[in-house]
Amino acid sequence: MAQANLAAYEQYGDEALMHRYFELSEHAEEHADELAAIDAVIQSRLFATYGAATPGSSPRIRIAA
């Protein structure tokens, strides 16, 4: 996952993306481009799953039973 473009990260699963994101976050200033690309993929997946937040609304919180 060395490239910092959005398309390069679309193929990775959620767990792999999060692992890489946290791995890079230790030195965020050195990996800003790659972190931004991963963040964009994560945000797009969250949007696809949960939809857009309406202005002034609170986030939905779900507790696993």
N, C-alpha and C positions, 0 to 999 in steps of 0.2 A: 504494500500500500504506500508506495513512495510518491506517486503522482498526487498533485493537489487539485485535480479537477473533479467536478461533480460526478461525471459519468464513471470515473474510475471506482467510486465508492458505492454505486447503485447495486453492484453485484454481491456485496458483502451482507451478511446477516446482521441483525440487530446486536447480538452479543459481540461479534467481531468488531463492529463499529465502536461500540462503547468501550471495549477493551483498548482499542487503539487510541480513542479519544482521551481516556484517562492516562494512558502511557505517555502521550504527547503533552498533556497538561502540566507535567512536572517542569517543563521548560517551554512554556507557552510562547514566550517572545521569540524563540528560535523556530517554532513550528506554526506560526500564526496562519499561514496560507492553508496548510493541511488541516488544521483545526477548523478553520472557516468552512472548508469543503465538507468535512465530516458533519459539522453542525448543520449545514444546509440540508444534507440528506436526512439527518435525524429530524429536523423540523418539518421537512416535507412528509415524512412518514407519520409523524404525530398529527399533522394537519389532515392527512388522508384518513387516519383512523378516527380522530375525534372531531374534526371540523374546525372551522375558525371560531375564535372567541369573539363574542360580540362586545363592543365597547361598553364598559361599565359593569360587565358581568363578572362573577367570581369563577375561578376554575372549578371543574367538577372533581370531586374527590371520591374515590371508590375504595372501600375497604374489603379486602378478601375475607371471605367467611371460612 
